[in-house]
Amino acid sequence: MHAIKARNVVKVYDDPSGRVKALDGVSFEVDKGEIFGLLGPNGAGKSTLINMITGLISSTSGNIKIFGKDVATDWYSVKEMTGTCFGFARFIYFMTGRENLRFFGYLYDMSDHEIDKRIDELAQTLRLSEIDSRAGTYSSGMTQKLSLMKGLLHNPKLLLVDELTVGLDVDAAMNVRNVFRQVQRDEGTTVLLTTHYMQEANDLCNRIALISKGKLYALDTPKKLKRLARDYDVIEITLKQAKKAEAIVRRQKGVLDVFVGKDRLVAKVSSSEKSLQPVIGGLLKKGFMFTNLKVRKPMLEEVFLSLTGQSLGGEWHEF
Amino acid sequence: MSGTNFNTVKAFAYRLIANFWKQKMYIFAEVLFWPLMFLVAFGLLIKTFSADPTVINYILAASITWRITTVFQQSVNMGFLLDYWNETMRQTWVAPFHLKEYVIGNSMLGLLSGSVTFLVSLVVAWLAFGFSYQPLWLFVLTIVIMAVWGCVIGVLILATTVRVGEGATRLAWVITDIIVLLSGVFYPITMLPVPIQFVSHFLPSTFLFQMLRVHSFSPVLMAGSAVMVVAYLVLGMALLRYSVNHAKKVGRLVRFY
């Protein structure tokens, strides 16, 4: 039995501007005990999908099963097995972090003793010492941690995480990712997370589904996904006025495509051996000065781009 | 109660009570200030125009009953409003609970604050106006049924809010007052225009206040009112279930946050 089995899931909304297809026949399976990533840019349909797995949104057609239970017909059982952490989550302003979690603990049928024990454990792991302060006074990072504590409170079989590391500082994000690894390793928890951080998906997930415009484009391990794009090289240049440099690079021998970010330019080339010199020479000739140069094999960002024709957000997300 | 998890009921009761306990002004305003202000205002008004103790006692009893109904109605709606105000709707609705547990749990705030309001109102009415409604048991029974009716109104507002969207949250503050007008709490419904009288006959509160006004128990009216309350409760829960399913279909639970 799979932890999640989604079959041909379609979601259509009636919008004043017409019918909007948020998800278009998405099918996938998540194995028990794996960390599974949904990688895609904002608006790709990741959050819609996670909201459908939680049952907050029903599907127009298709079905989703969690450990064999249909979300549409057995919502209560699905919710019992699932812990959910939303990025940018909010909590009851006037109640402390502990009181907010106590509310959820009761909903998950835990006793006061179990709740307090688990809260203290998680607060220590996630380094949230302000657990007895009002949730309304928390910074966004502290709220994200509280959200993760809420998701893990009842030791769920499945942890759903929606963009939780957005807005966290490097150290806190690393700590949160370690928690995902720890619950996977120690408790066998299945984790499904949505992210538009390529590196996060690459480092953390056993398998990744690439999603864009409501469609699932590819699903595999990060290593195998990267192989999809192994027939070319990438030249990454850090320079001022990257936009102006694009046309020059695009004209050079062996350049297949060019992607421009803020002060950065990425050229997809058939062979770095053949194209490096013309690209660099072309830029220097026109007076461009660059501060960094990297030649590498394609990363998930480029795989995503080549499969979907869309970037993960118009900028490289690294940490 | 079969199929009801009391820990879940406790969760919703705990959240409302823990939240509002920290807002002393809210407690003061809703549990003491407004109920007592209405009680004193109506007491002074009726004493000015009538010396008949039967009339004075009825107006005071009606005023207390009306406030208790409002307290219970608002209590049922408060859980939803709390999620709406704090943008925690998604957080709550991804946790496991049944709708009946949600309604019962949220109405516990009403039970607590309604009990305090009732006792304080009784004491103030007695001290300030010599309140002594007879038969007392009829008054208490009416209060109990009206408290449940308040919860039912809350469920109907909840179903409407989930179905229609945030604009309907305002109903939580006005609907009981409209029902008071329609139920002829301070006047016989014969004073209302005929089409509105027709509507009044569909409200259990109309018959309960009719009995309370004449200080006389009618088994038929009491049983009829109770049956109507139960029927509205069943209808309200069915509507709420339908509204939640509709909200899931259009994604409204997510848009509420």
Chai-1 contact restraints between the chains, C-beta under 6 A:
chainA,res_idxA,chainB,res_idxB,connection_type,confidence,min_distance_angstrom,max_distance_angstrom,comment,restraint_id
A,N51,B,V254,contact,1.0,0.0,6.0,A-B,restraint_1
A,T54,B,V94,contact,1.0,0.0,6.0,A-B,restraint_2
A,L56,B,L253,contact,1.0,0.0,6.0,A-B,restraint_3
A,L56,B,V254,contact,1.0,0.0,6.0,A-B,restraint_4
A,I57,B,K248,contact,1.0,0.0,6.0,A-B,restraint_5
A,I57,B,G251,contact,1.0,0.0,6.0,A-B,restraint_6
A,S58,B,K248,contact,1.0,0.0,6.0,A-B,restraint_7
A,S58,B,K249,contact,1.0,0.0,6.0,A-B,restraint_8
A,Y76,B,P96,contact,1.0,0.0,6.0,A-B,restraint_9
A,K79,B,P96,contact,1.0,0.0,6.0,A-B,restraint_10
A,E80,B,P96,contact,1.0,0.0,6.0,A-B,restraint_11
A,T84,B,V94,contact,1.0,0.0,6.0,A-B,restraint_12
A,A89,B,Q91,contact,1.0,0.0,6.0,A-B,restraint_13
A,R90,B,N86,contact,1.0,0.0,6.0,A-B,restraint_14
A,R90,B,E87,contact,1.0,0.0,6.0,A-B,restraint_15
A,R90,B,T88,contact,1.0,0.0,6.0,A-B,restraint_16
A,I92,B,N19,contact,1.0,0.0,6.0,A-B,restraint_17
A,I92,B,N86,contact,1.0,0.0,6.0,A-B,restraint_18
A,Y93,B,N86,contact,1.0,0.0,6.0,A-B,restraint_19
A,F94,B,N19,contact,1.0,0.0,6.0,A-B,restraint_20
A,F94,B,K22,contact,1.0,0.0,6.0,A-B,restraint_21
A,M95,B,A18,contact,1.0,0.0,6.0,A-B,restraint_22
A,M95,B,N19,contact,1.0,0.0,6.0,A-B,restraint_23
A,E99,B,A18,contact,1.0,0.0,6.0,A-B,restraint_24
A,F103,B,A11,contact,1.0,0.0,6.0,A-B,restraint_25
A,F103,B,R15,contact,1.0,0.0,6.0,A-B,restraint_26
A,F104,B,A95,contact,1.0,0.0,6.0,A-B,restraint_27
A,Y106,B,N7,contact,1.0,0.0,6.0,A-B,restraint_28
A,Y106,B,K10,contact,1.0,0.0,6.0,A-B,restraint_29
A,Y106,B,A11,contact,1.0,0.0,6.0,A-B,restraint_30
A,L107,B,T8,contact,1.0,0.0,6.0,A-B,restraint_31
A,L107,B,A11,contact,1.0,0.0,6.0,A-B,restraint_32
A,L107,B,A95,contact,1.0,0.0,6.0,A-B,restraint_33
A,L107,B,F97,contact,1.0,0.0,6.0,A-B,restraint_34
A,D109,B,N7,contact,1.0,0.0,6.0,A-B,restraint_35
